[in-house]
């Protein structure tokens, strides 16, 4: 028979901290009582009682002149205030994770939000959390949540803040979150299940799937222990929940036995269980002592550590480090890039490297920073980039008259104005929050000074792009380009490192006076190559769509005798030219501009006017069109003859 002990079996850091605090006070002989059982394990509380630490059930029972230990489950704000008013010395053994929840619900209520606590309503931890806000909702699961919401439809629109009992299962929490997201319009979620609890439960689930027998050690009054048993039964048919080694009895014959223990189970009880089974155990992966020592690993500020992300909240990332304390990375210490989203960096279950900023024995936690580790790595990469002239990327975070500051791998890189690539009259603020590519030109790590150049990269990239364009360019080839500048005779378009010119006549089939009527600087346009002189480095481009000949469009739309609405495009001494369709103009002779004598065309029409005309003639061979306004103003010959006949007297008369 082989036995495997789960890595996270036994005391969690919060429970260990509470027990060590109580033992310390007992050894010091401090007159002290415990408000409620310190943890959910009668063997532990029995040992403490033997050391002189008795349990009282209410704050009123704490004798005057006696200190009190607040248990790991925590107490309400009212209890703390009552002790303060009486002058009772308090030794607070509340689990740091639970204390964090107290702060979350209190802060939520200050912001006008409704705290919703997911957990067992009568559990001491849940009662304590509820005591840090005025009107919380305590719900045991998704079904209760749905019922609570349906009792008052207005609740679905309330600003709700969800937290969880630290020892709840991930499934209960996930089901509640899923239900709330479906039914509620203004909810926020803090996954406050203890990382150690999540890890312990997942280890138990995986171990149970491999074993023929699972032994869960812990007090039956502990919800943490009971849930471990429930999880193990999902994957293993033989599960024993024992409080003491004596309860083991005759074990079934299986190839492998798994052992896990609740967070309130002390090491000596786990060891007794293992010793009791020793006669049947043939093999064990690690000794209990080795695993116990691993959980007490010591970290120092500046240490580089690797852990597993077990929870992500709106303010921080919780990391399981495999030691007695959990690690926390504040969102401000996650990345140097203010625009990046947390979900783009890490997800629950990911391994993450970080650096230790502070180990707090008082709060039982380790403050970590990924950002500072990245900065340290960044200096190494920047120094290498300076040597190798490697192009790097960064975000522009600041601007001033002298240039801009770019954050590259968390390191501030100064780019002088002359190296930004911007024209002199352009303000440096144009680059703010932009992603840029640059080379490092100077590094002085001792003075923490780094200088870079954006323009060197853009020049080099433009030169490379230009070389590629000239190598592949040919008449008729199409490009997507950017309008760089306008002149009176055309527009210059960048087609990828090379500028070509679109003559004003090639911008549009319509007659225009200036390129700005069609395009503006910065526009993205589709162009094609009319001609390219590789020796003189000149490119002529076109924008007009040649897929349809304007003359064909005209002849398929109009014929002699039709009326058209046209635009006057040019005045001459002998008449006015008008655009019938884009690219096709017709002439309105001065004699056809009105039904009376016209001295000059400008007396009747102006450029830009839109007028109705009659198409009087089409010269297909020379592609010329004659137009007339007068023909629409005077009756035709046939109309005049008809009118004359009607007015003439008949022979009978």
C-alpha positions as CSV (number, residue, x, y, z in Angstrom):
1,X,0.0,0.0,0.0
2,X,1.2,3.5,-0.9
3,X,0.2,6.6,0.9
4,X,0.2,10.2,-0.5
5,X,-0.2,13.2,1.8
6,X,-1.7,16.3,0.2
7,X,0.8,19.2,0.2
8,X,-1.7,21.6,1.8
9,X,-2.9,19.2,4.6
10,X,-3.3,20.8,8.0
11,X,-3.1,24.3,9.4
12,X,-3.5,27.1,7.0
13,X,-1.5,30.3,7.7
14,X,-4.5,32.1,9.3
15,X,-5.2,29.2,11.8
16,X,-1.5,28.7,12.5
17,X,-1.1,32.4,13.3
18,X,-4.1,32.3,15.7
19,X,-2.8,29.2,17.5
20,X,0.8,30.6,17.8
21,X,-0.6,33.9,19.1
22,X,-2.7,32.1,21.8
23,X,0.2,29.8,22.8
24,X,2.5,32.9,23.1
25,X,0.1,34.6,25.5
26,X,-0.3,31.5,27.5
27,X,3.4,31.0,27.8
28,X,3.8,34.7,28.9
29,X,1.2,34.2,31.6
30,X,-1.0,37.1,30.3
31,X,-4.4,37.0,31.9
32,X,-6.4,36.2,28.9
33,X,-9.6,34.5,27.6
34,X,-10.7,33.4,24.1
35,X,-14.0,34.8,22.8
36,X,-15.5,31.6,21.3
37,X,-13.4,28.6,20.2
38,X,-10.2,29.9,18.6
39,X,-10.5,27.5,15.7
40,X,-12.9,24.6,14.8
41,X,-10.9,21.9,16.5
42,X,-11.7,20.8,20.1
43,X,-8.3,19.1,20.5
44,X,-6.5,22.4,19.9
45,X,-8.9,24.4,22.2
46,X,-8.5,21.6,24.8
47,X,-4.8,22.0,24.8
48,X,-5.1,25.8,25.1
49,X,-7.5,25.4,28.0
50,X,-5.0,23.2,29.8
51,X,-2.6,26.1,29.4
52,X,-5.0,28.5,31.1
53,X,-6.8,29.9,28.2
54,X,-10.5,29.4,28.8
55,X,-13.3,30.1,26.3
56,X,-16.1,32.6,26.9
57,X,-19.2,32.7,24.7
58,X,-20.0,36.4,24.8
59,X,-18.1,39.7,25.1
60,X,-19.9,40.4,28.4
61,X,-18.3,37.4,30.0
62,X,-14.8,38.8,29.5
63,X,-13.7,39.8,33.1
64,X,-12.5,43.3,33.8
65,X,-8.8,43.6,33.7
66,X,-8.5,40.5,31.5
67,X,-7.3,40.6,27.8
68,X,-9.2,38.8,25.1
69,X,-8.2,36.9,22.0
70,X,-10.4,37.3,19.0
71,X,-10.7,34.0,17.2
72,X,-9.6,33.4,13.6
73,X,-13.2,33.7,12.3
74,X,-13.2,37.3,13.4
75,X,-15.9,39.4,15.3
76,X,-18.2,42.2,14.4
77,X,-17.4,45.9,14.4
78,X,-19.7,46.3,17.4
79,X,-17.7,43.8,19.5
80,X,-14.5,45.6,18.8
81,X,-16.1,49.0,19.7
82,X,-17.5,47.5,23.0
83,X,-14.0,46.2,24.0
84,X,-12.5,49.6,23.2
85,X,-15.1,51.4,25.3
86,X,-14.4,49.1,28.3
87,X,-10.6,49.4,27.8
88,X,-10.2,45.7,27.2
89,X,-6.9,44.7,25.6
90,X,-7.5,42.8,22.4
91,X,-5.2,40.3,20.7
92,X,-6.7,40.0,17.3
93,X,-6.2,36.6,15.7
94,X,-8.7,37.2,12.9
95,X,-7.4,35.5,9.7
96,X,-6.0,38.2,7.4
97,X,-8.2,37.0,4.6
98,X,-11.3,37.5,6.7
99,X,-10.1,41.0,7.8
100,X,-9.8,41.9,4.1
101,X,-13.5,40.9,3.6
102,X,-14.5,43.1,6.6
103,X,-12.8,46.1,4.8
104,X,-14.5,45.2,1.5
105,X,-18.0,45.1,2.8
106,X,-17.5,48.2,5.0
107,X,-16.1,50.2,2.1
108,X,-18.9,49.0,-0.3
109,X,-21.5,50.2,2.1
110,X,-19.8,53.6,2.3
111,X,-20.1,53.8,-1.5
112,X,-23.8,53.2,-1.3
113,X,-23.6,49.6,-2.4
114,X,-25.5,46.5,-1.0
115,X,-23.1,43.9,0.4
116,X,-24.0,40.3,-0.5
117,X,-22.2,37.6,1.5
118,X,-22.1,34.1,0.0
119,X,-21.7,31.5,2.7
120,X,-23.4,29.6,5.5
121,X,-25.6,32.1,7.4
122,X,-24.9,30.8,10.9
123,X,-21.1,30.3,10.4
124,X,-19.0,32.4,12.9
125,X,-17.0,33.9,10.0
126,X,-20.1,34.9,8.1
127,X,-21.7,36.4,11.2
128,X,-18.5,38.4,11.8
129,X,-18.4,39.7,8.2
130,X,-22.1,40.7,8.4
131,X,-21.3,42.7,11.5
132,X,-19.1,45.1,9.5
133,X,-22.1,46.5,7.5
134,X,-25.6,47.6,8.4
135,X,-27.8,45.6,6.1
136,X,-26.0,42.7,4.4
137,X,-27.7,39.9,2.5
138,X,-26.4,36.5,3.5
139,X,-27.1,33.7,1.0
140,X,-26.0,30.1,1.0
141,X,-25.9,29.6,-2.8
142,X,-27.3,30.4,-6.3
143,X,-30.8,29.1,-5.5
144,X,-31.1,31.4,-2.4
145,X,-29.7,34.3,-4.5
146,X,-32.3,33.9,-7.2
147,X,-35.1,33.6,-4.6
148,X,-33.8,36.7,-2.8
149,X,-33.7,38.7,-6.0
150,X,-37.2,37.7,-7.0
151,X,-38.7,38.7,-3.6
152,X,-38.1,42.3,-4.7
153,X,-37.6,43.0,-8.4
154,X,-35.8,46.3,-7.6
155,X,-32.9,44.3,-6.1
156,X,-31.7,43.3,-9.5
157,X,-31.0,47.0,-10.2
158,X,-29.3,47.7,-6.9
159,X,-25.5,48.3,-6.8
160,X,-24.5,44.9,-5.3
161,X,-21.0,43.9,-4.0
162,X,-20.5,40.2,-3.7
163,X,-18.0,38.5,-1.3
164,X,-17.6,34.9,-0.3
165,X,-17.0,33.0,2.9
166,X,-13.3,32.1,2.8
167,X,-14.0,28.3,3.1
168,X,-16.8,28.1,0.5
169,X,-16.3,26.0,-2.6
170,X,-15.4,27.5,-5.9
171,X,-18.5,25.9,-7.5
172,X,-20.9,27.6,-5.0
173,X,-19.2,31.0,-5.7
174,X,-19.0,30.5,-9.5
175,X,-22.7,29.5,-9.6
176,X,-23.7,32.6,-7.7
177,X,-21.5,34.9,-9.9
178,X,-23.1,33.3,-13.0
179,X,-26.6,33.8,-11.7
180,X,-25.9,37.4,-10.6
181,X,-24.4,38.4,-13.9
182,X,-27.5,37.1,-15.6
183,X,-30.1,38.8,-13.4
184,X,-28.3,41.9,-12.0
185,X,-27.5,45.1,-13.8
186,X,-25.0,46.7,-11.4
187,X,-22.9,44.0,-9.5
188,X,-19.2,43.8,-8.6
189,X,-17.5,40.6,-7.4
190,X,-14.7,39.9,-5.0
191,X,-13.6,36.3,-5.1
192,X,-12.6,36.1,-1.4
193,X,-12.4,32.3,-1.1
194,X,-9.0,31.8,0.6
195,X,-6.3,30.8,-1.9
196,X,-5.1,28.1,0.6
197,X,-8.7,26.8,0.7
198,X,-9.0,26.6,-3.1
199,X,-5.6,25.0,-3.4
200,X,-6.4,22.5,-0.6
201,X,-9.8,21.6,-2.3
202,X,-8.2,21.2,-5.7
203,X,-5.4,19.0,-4.4
204,X,-8.0,16.8,-2.6
205,X,-10.1,16.5,-5.8
206,X,-7.0,15.4,-7.8
207,X,-5.7,13.1,-5.2
208,X,-9.1,11.4,-4.6
209,X,-9.3,10.6,-8.3
210,X,-6.1,8.6,-8.1
211,X,-6.7,6.8,-4.8
212,X,-8.7,3.8,-3.7
213,X,-9.2,5.3,-0.2
214,X,-9.2,8.9,1.0
215,X,-8.8,9.8,4.6
216,X,-9.9,13.3,5.6
217,X,-8.6,14.4,9.0
218,X,-10.3,17.1,10.9
219,X,-13.1,18.3,13.3
220,X,-16.5,17.4,12.1
221,X,-17.7,20.9,13.2
222,X,-15.4,22.5,10.7
223,X,-17.1,23.4,7.4
224,X,-13.7,23.4,5.8
225,X,-13.2,19.7,6.8
226,X,-16.8,18.7,5.8
227,X,-16.4,20.3,2.3
228,X,-13.1,18.4,1.8
229,X,-15.0,15.2,2.5
230,X,-17.8,16.2,0.0
231,X,-15.2,17.0,-2.7
232,X,-13.3,13.7,-2.2
233,X,-16.6,11.6,-2.4
234,X,-17.1,13.1,-5.9
235,X,-14.1,11.2,-7.2
236,X,-13.5,8.3,-4.7
237,X,-16.0,5.8,-3.3
238,X,-14.1,5.1,-0.1
239,X,-13.8,8.2,2.0
240,X,-13.1,8.3,5.8
241,X,-13.6,11.4,7.8
242,X,-11.8,11.1,11.2
243,X,-11.0,13.4,14.1
244,X,-8.5,11.1,15.8
245,X,-6.2,8.2,14.7
246,X,-8.3,5.9,16.9
247,X,-11.2,6.2,14.5
248,X,-9.4,4.6,11.6
249,X,-10.4,1.0,12.3
250,X,-9.7,-1.7,9.7
251,X,-8.7,-0.1,6.4
252,X,-9.8,-1.6,3.0
253,X,-7.0,-3.1,0.9
254,X,-6.2,-0.7,-1.9
255,X,-3.1,0.2,-3.9
256,X,-2.9,3.8,-2.8
257,X,-4.3,5.9,0.1
258,X,-4.6,9.7,0.0
259,X,-4.6,11.8,3.1
260,X,-5.8,15.4,3.4
261,X,-6.7,17.5,6.4
262,X,-8.8,20.5,7.2
263,X,-7.3,24.0,7.8
264,X,-8.0,23.6,11.6
265,X,-6.2,20.2,11.9
266,X,-2.9,20.4,13.8
267,X,0.2,18.6,12.7
268,X,0.3,16.3,15.7
269,X,-3.1,14.8,14.8
270,X,-2.1,14.3,11.2
271,X,1.1,12.6,12.4
272,X,-0.8,10.3,14.7
273,X,-3.1,9.2,11.8
274,X,0.0,8.5,9.7
275,X,1.7,6.6,12.5
276,X,-1.5,4.5,13.1
277,X,-1.5,3.5,9.4
278,X,2.3,2.8,9.4
279,X,1.9,-0.9,9.7
280,X,0.0,-1.1,6.5
281,X,2.0,1.5,4.6
282,X,4.8,0.2,2.4
283,X,5.8,3.4,0.7
284,X,5.4,7.2,1.2
285,X,6.3,9.9,-1.3
286,X,7.7,12.3,1.4
287,X,8.0,12.2,5.2
288,X,5.5,14.2,7.1
289,X,8.3,16.2,8.6
290,X,9.7,17.2,5.2
291,X,6.3,18.5,4.1
292,X,5.8,20.3,7.3
293,X,9.2,22.1,6.9
294,X,8.4,23.0,3.4
295,X,5.3,25.0,4.6
296,X,7.6,27.1,6.8
297,X,9.9,28.3,4.1
298,X,11.2,31.8,4.9
299,X,11.2,34.6,2.3
300,X,13.2,37.8,2.4
301,X,12.6,41.2,0.7
302,X,14.1,41.1,-2.8
303,X,13.6,37.4,-3.3
304,X,12.4,36.3,-6.7
305,X,9.5,33.9,-6.4
306,X,7.1,31.9,-8.6
307,X,3.6,31.2,-7.6
308,X,0.1,30.3,-8.9
309,X,-2.6,32.9,-9.4
310,X,-5.6,31.7,-7.2
311,X,-7.8,34.8,-7.3
312,X,-8.2,38.1,-9.0
313,X,-10.2,41.0,-7.5
314,X,-10.7,44.6,-8.7
315,X,-7.8,45.7,-6.5
316,X,-5.2,42.8,-6.4
317,X,-4.0,39.4,-7.6
318,X,-3.7,36.7,-4.9
319,X,-0.8,34.3,-5.5
320,X,-0.3,30.9,-3.8
321,X,3.5,30.6,-3.0
322,X,3.5,27.1,-1.4
323,X,4.4,28.5,2.0
324,X,2.5,29.4,5.1
325,X,1.6,32.9,3.9
326,X,-0.2,34.0,0.7
327,X,1.2,36.5,-1.7
328,X,-0.7,39.6,-3.0
329,X,0.2,41.7,-6.0
330,X,-1.6,45.1,-6.0
331,X,-2.8,46.1,-9.5
332,X,-0.5,49.0,-9.4
333,X,2.4,46.6,-8.9
334,X,1.3,44.3,-11.8
335,X,2.4,46.3,-14.8
336,X,4.1,49.6,-15.7
337,X,1.6,50.1,-18.6
338,X,-1.4,52.0,-17.3
339,X,-3.5,51.0,-20.4
340,X,-3.1,47.3,-20.0
341,X,-6.0,45.1,-18.6
342,X,-5.4,42.6,-15.8
343,X,-6.9,39.8,-17.9
344,X,-4.4,40.5,-20.6
345,X,-1.5,39.7,-18.2
346,X,-2.7,36.9,-15.9
347,X,-5.6,34.5,-15.4
348,X,-6.5,32.3,-12.5
349,X,-4.3,29.2,-12.7
350,X,-1.4,30.9,-14.4
351,X,2.1,30.8,-12.9
352,X,3.5,34.2,-12.3
353,X,7.0,35.5,-11.4
354,X,7.4,38.4,-9.0
355,X,9.7,39.9,-6.4
356,X,9.1,40.1,-2.7
357,X,8.5,43.6,-1.4
358,X,7.5,42.9,2.2
359,X,6.9,39.8,4.4
360,X,4.3,40.8,7.1
361,X,4.2,38.3,10.0
362,X,1.6,40.5,11.7
363,X,-0.8,40.3,8.7
364,X,0.3,36.8,7.6
365,X,0.9,37.9,4.0
366,X,3.6,38.6,1.4
367,X,3.5,41.7,-0.7
368,X,4.8,41.1,-4.2
369,X,5.5,43.1,-7.3
370,X,5.6,41.9,-10.9
371,X,6.2,45.4,-12.1
372,X,9.5,45.8,-10.2
373,X,10.7,42.4,-11.3
374,X,9.9,43.4,-14.9
375,X,11.9,46.7,-14.4
376,X,14.9,44.8,-13.2
377,X,14.7,42.5,-16.2
378,X,14.0,45.6,-18.3
379,X,17.4,47.2,-17.4
380,X,19.2,44.0,-18.5
381,X,17.3,43.9,-21.8
382,X,17.9,47.7,-22.4
383,X,21.6,47.3,-21.8
384,X,21.7,44.4,-24.2
385,X,19.6,46.4,-26.7
386,X,22.1,49.3,-26.6
387,X,25.0,46.9,-27.4
388,X,23.1,45.1,-30.2
389,X,21.2,48.2,-31.5
390,X,18.0,46.2,-31.1
391,X,14.7,48.0,-31.8
392,X,12.4,48.1,-28.7
393,X,8.8,49.1,-28.1
394,X,7.3,51.3,-25.4
395,X,4.5,53.8,-24.5
396,X,4.9,57.5,-24.4
397,X,4.0,58.5,-20.8
398,X,5.2,62.1,-20.5
399,X,6.0,65.1,-22.7
400,X,7.9,68.4,-22.3
401,X,9.6,71.0,-24.3
402,X,12.8,68.9,-24.5
403,X,11.2,65.8,-25.8
404,X,9.1,62.8,-24.5
405,X,9.5,60.0,-21.9
406,X,8.9,56.5,-23.1
407,X,8.3,53.5,-20.8
408,X,10.2,50.6,-22.1
409,X,10.1,47.4,-20.0
410,X,9.2,49.5,-17.1
411,X,12.3,51.8,-17.5
412,X,12.0,55.5,-18.3
413,X,13.7,56.3,-21.6
414,X,14.1,60.0,-22.6
415,X,13.7,60.8,-26.3
416,X,14.9,64.4,-27.2
417,X,12.6,66.4,-29.4
418,X,15.1,66.2,-32.3
419,X,14.8,62.4,-32.1
420,X,11.0,62.1,-32.0
421,X,10.6,62.4,-35.7
422,X,7.9,65.1,-35.3
423,X,8.1,68.3,-37.4
424,X,9.4,71.3,-35.4
425,X,6.0,73.0,-35.1
426,X,4.2,69.8,-33.9
427,X,3.7,69.7,-30.1
428,X,5.3,66.8,-28.2
429,X,1.8,66.0,-26.8
430,X,0.9,64.4,-30.1
431,X,2.9,61.3,-29.1
432,X,1.3,60.9,-25.6
433,X,-0.1,57.4,-24.9
434,X,1.2,56.3,-28.3
435,X,3.0,53.0,-28.8
436,X,6.4,53.8,-30.4
437,X,9.5,51.9,-31.7
438,X,12.9,53.2,-30.8
439,X,16.6,52.3,-30.4
440,X,18.6,52.9,-27.2
441,X,21.5,55.4,-27.8
442,X,22.7,55.9,-24.2
443,X,22.5,53.9,-20.9
444,X,23.8,55.0,-17.5
445,X,22.4,52.6,-15.0
446,X,24.1,54.2,-12.0
447,X,22.4,57.5,-12.8
448,X,19.3,55.7,-14.0
449,X,19.5,57.6,-17.3
450,X,18.5,56.1,-20.6
451,X,18.3,58.0,-23.9
452,X,16.6,56.7,-27.1
453,X,15.7,57.7,-30.7
454,X,12.4,57.2,-32.4
455,X,13.5,58.9,-35.7
456,X,16.4,56.6,-36.3
457,X,14.0,53.7,-36.4
458,X,11.4,55.4,-38.5
459,X,14.1,56.5,-41.0
460,X,15.6,53.0,-41.2
461,X,12.2,51.4,-41.6
462,X,11.2,54.0,-44.2
463,X,14.4,53.4,-46.1
464,X,13.8,49.6,-46.0
465,X,10.2,50.0,-47.1
466,X,11.3,52.4,-49.9
467,X,13.8,49.9,-51.2
468,X,11.1,47.2,-51.3
469,X,8.7,49.6,-53.1
470,X,11.2,50.5,-55.8
471,X,12.1,46.8,-56.3
472,X,8.5,45.8,-56.8
473,X,6.9,48.8,-58.4
474,X,5.3,48.6,-61.9
475,X,2.7,50.5,-63.9
476,X,-0.8,49.7,-62.9
477,X,0.1,48.3,-59.4
478,X,-2.3,49.4,-56.7
479,X,-1.4,50.7,-53.2
480,X,-3.1,51.9,-50.1
481,X,-1.4,55.1,-49.2
482,X,-1.6,58.1,-46.9
483,X,-1.9,61.7,-48.1
484,X,1.2,63.5,-46.8
485,X,0.8,67.0,-48.3
486,X,-1.3,69.1,-50.8
487,X,-0.2,71.6,-53.5
488,X,-2.2,73.6,-56.0
489,X,-1.4,71.0,-58.7
490,X,-1.9,67.8,-56.8
491,X,-1.5,65.6,-53.7
492,X,1.6,63.7,-52.5
493,X,0.8,60.2,-51.2
494,X,3.0,57.9,-49.1
495,X,2.7,54.4,-50.5
496,X,5.0,52.8,-47.9
497,X,8.3,54.7,-47.6
498,X,8.0,56.5,-51.0
499,X,5.9,59.5,-51.9
500,X,4.2,59.6,-55.3
501,X,2.2,62.5,-56.8
502,X,-1.5,62.4,-57.8
503,X,-2.0,65.2,-60.3
504,X,-5.1,67.3,-59.8
505,X,-6.5,65.9,-63.0
506,X,-6.1,62.4,-61.7
507,X,-7.8,63.0,-58.4
508,X,-11.4,63.0,-59.7
509,X,-13.4,62.8,-62.9
510,X,-15.1,66.0,-61.8
511,X,-13.4,69.3,-62.6
512,X,-11.9,70.7,-59.3
513,X,-10.0,73.8,-58.5
514,X,-7.9,72.5,-55.6
515,X,-7.0,68.9,-54.3
516,X,-8.5,69.8,-50.9
517,X,-12.0,69.4,-52.6
518,X,-11.3,65.7,-52.8
519,X,-8.7,64.7,-50.1
520,X,-7.0,66.1,-46.9
521,X,-3.7,65.4,-45.2
522,X,-3.8,62.2,-43.3
523,X,-6.5,60.5,-45.4
524,X,-6.0,56.9,-46.4
525,X,-6.6,56.5,-50.1
526,X,-6.4,53.8,-52.8
527,X,-4.1,54.7,-55.7
528,X,-2.5,53.1,-58.7
529,X,0.8,53.7,-60.5
530,X,0.5,55.6,-63.8
531,X,4.3,55.7,-64.3
532,X,7.5,55.2,-62.2
533,X,10.9,56.7,-63.1
534,X,13.4,54.6,-61.0
535,X,16.3,56.8,-62.1
536,X,14.8,60.1,-61.2
537,X,12.9,58.5,-58.3
538,X,9.6,60.0,-59.4
539,X,6.2,58.2,-59.3
540,X,3.0,59.4,-60.9
541,X,-0.2,58.1,-59.3
542,X,-3.8,58.1,-60.1
543,X,-7.0,57.9,-58.0
544,X,-9.8,58.1,-60.7
545,X,-11.7,54.9,-61.2
546,X,-11.0,53.9,-64.8
547,X,-13.2,50.8,-64.6
548,X,-16.0,52.9,-66.1
549,X,-15.5,55.4,-68.9
550,X,-17.4,58.6,-68.1
551,X,-18.4,59.0,-71.8
552,X,-20.0,55.5,-71.6
553,X,-21.8,56.5,-68.5
554,X,-23.2,59.6,-70.2
555,X,-24.3,57.8,-73.4
556,X,-26.0,55.1,-71.5
557,X,-27.9,57.6,-69.3
558,X,-28.8,60.4,-71.7
559,X,-29.7,61.1,-75.3
560,X,-30.6,64.1,-77.5
561,X,-33.7,65.8,-76.2
562,X,-33.3,64.7,-72.6
563,X,-33.3,67.2,-69.7
564,X,-30.4,67.1,-67.3
565,X,-29.5,69.0,-64.1
566,X,-25.9,70.1,-64.5
567,X,-23.3,72.1,-62.6
568,X,-21.6,75.2,-64.2
569,X,-17.8,74.5,-64.0
570,X,-16.3,77.2,-66.2
571,X,-17.3,80.5,-67.9
572,X,-15.9,81.6,-71.2
573,X,-16.7,84.6,-73.4
574,X,-18.7,82.4,-75.8
575,X,-20.6,80.5,-73.2
576,X,-20.4,78.2,-70.1
577,X,-19.2,74.7,-69.7
578,X,-21.3,72.5,-67.5
579,X,-20.6,69.0,-65.9
580,X,-23.3,66.6,-67.1
581,X,-21.8,63.5,-65.3
582,X,-18.4,63.4,-63.6
583,X,-15.8,63.6,-66.3
584,X,-18.1,64.8,-69.1
585,X,-18.8,68.5,-69.8
586,X,-21.1,70.1,-72.3
587,X,-21.2,73.6,-73.7
588,X,-24.1,76.0,-73.2
589,X,-23.5,78.6,-76.0
590,X,-24.0,82.2,-74.9
591,X,-27.0,82.3,-77.3
592,X,-28.5,79.3,-75.3
593,X,-28.1,80.7,-71.8
594,X,-31.4,82.6,-71.8
595,X,-34.5,83.6,-73.8
596,X,-33.1,87.1,-74.3
597,X,-29.8,88.6,-75.5
598,X,-26.9,88.0,-73.0
599,X,-23.9,90.3,-73.0
600,X,-21.7,87.9,-71.1
601,X,-22.3,84.5,-69.4
602,X,-21.6,85.8,-66.0
603,X,-24.7,88.0,-66.2
604,X,-26.8,84.8,-66.1
605,X,-24.9,82.0,-64.4
606,X,-21.9,81.6,-62.0
607,X,-19.5,78.8,-61.5
608,X,-21.0,76.2,-59.1
609,X,-24.6,76.9,-60.1
610,X,-26.8,74.0,-60.8
611,X,-29.3,74.5,-63.7
612,X,-31.6,72.4,-65.8
613,X,-30.7,72.1,-69.5
614,X,-31.8,70.3,-72.6
615,X,-29.4,68.2,-74.5
616,X,-29.7,69.5,-78.0
617,X,-26.8,67.7,-79.8
618,X,-24.2,65.0,-79.2
619,X,-21.1,64.7,-81.4
620,X,-20.2,61.0,-80.8
621,X,-17.0,61.2,-82.9
622,X,-15.5,64.2,-81.1
623,X,-17.3,63.5,-77.8
624,X,-18.8,67.0,-77.7
625,X,-22.2,67.9,-76.2
626,X,-24.4,70.9,-76.9
627,X,-26.7,72.1,-74.1
628,X,-29.4,74.7,-73.9
629,X,-31.2,76.5,-71.1
630,X,-33.2,78.6,-73.7
631,X,-34.7,75.5,-75.2
632,X,-36.5,74.8,-71.9
633,X,-37.7,78.5,-71.7
634,X,-39.1,78.9,-75.2
635,X,-41.9,76.8,-76.9
636,X,-40.6,74.5,-79.6
637,X,-41.4,75.1,-83.3
638,X,-44.0,72.3,-83.2
639,X,-45.6,73.8,-80.1
640,X,-45.8,77.2,-81.9
641,X,-47.3,75.8,-85.1
642,X,-49.9,73.9,-83.0
643,X,-50.8,77.0,-81.1
644,X,-51.2,79.0,-84.4
645,X,-53.6,76.4,-85.9
646,X,-55.8,76.6,-82.8
647,X,-56.0,80.4,-83.0
648,X,-56.7,80.5,-86.9
649,X,-60.6,80.7,-87.9
650,X,-62.1,77.7,-89.7
651,X,-63.5,77.9,-93.3
652,X,-67.0,77.5,-92.0
653,X,-66.6,80.7,-90.1
